[in-house]
Amino acid sequence: MSDEALSFQYRDFHDVPRCIVFGYMGSSYLLDCPFDDAADDYPTEYGVYKLSLPVNAEVPNEAWAKISSLGVRIGTIPVRDVMFDPTRRSTFRSKVLLDLLKKGQARSR
């Protein structure tokens, strides 16, 4: 497994995409960083979910609001660690997800 550029769909953008859906190694994933009303700011971490959606499925507009309910939370990734393309709207490097998945495999042993 190498560090590759992963294409994604997204909704909500504030400095970076805040709700990202993408395929990786035959599964669909979500990076979710919704606005926190109590803190009046965005969190510093994405919640990471493995989704029960086909890889590269087009997410209907009405599904975005509750998309995390279509998956299982597998961890978190600091927003600052996600390496986006220069536009921050097209791809990101897979290494940060790969590192999280490796940690999960180590814990489940």
KAGILIN-V38708 format. One record per pair of residues at least 4 apart in sequence whose C-alpha atoms are under 6 Angstrom apart, sorted by the first residue. I is the first residue (numbers start at 0). J is the second residue. D is the distance in whole Angstrom. If there is no record, write none. Layout:
[[I;J;D] [I;J;D]]
//
This chain:
[[2;93;5] [2;94;5] [3;92;6] [3;93;5] [4;90;6] [4;91;5] [4;92;5] [5;90;5] [5;91;5] [6;89;6] [6;90;4] [7;20;6] [7;21;5] [8;19;6] [8;20;5] [9;18;5] [9;19;4] [10;18;5] [11;16;6] [11;17;5] [12;16;4] [12;17;6] [17;31;6] [17;32;5] [18;30;6] [18;31;5] [19;29;5] [19;30;5] [20;28;6] [20;29;5] [21;27;6] [21;28;5] [22;26;6] [22;27;4] [22;54;5] [22;55;6] [26;54;6] [27;50;5] [27;54;5] [28;48;6] [28;49;5] [28;50;5] [29;47;6] [29;48;5] [30;45;5] [30;46;6] [30;47;5] [31;45;5] [31;46;5] [32;45;5] [34;40;6] [34;41;5] [35;39;6] [35;40;6] [35;41;6] [43;77;6] [43;78;6] [44;76;5] [44;77;4] [44;78;5] [45;75;5] [45;76;5] [45;78;6] [46;75;5] [47;72;6] [47;73;6] [47;74;5] [47;75;5] [48;70;6] [48;71;5] [48;72;4] [48;73;6] [49;70;5] [49;71;5] [50;69;6] [50;70;4] [51;69;6] [51;70;6] [62;66;6] [82;91;5] [82;92;6] [83;87;5] [83;90;6] [83;91;4] [84;90;5] [84;91;6]]
//
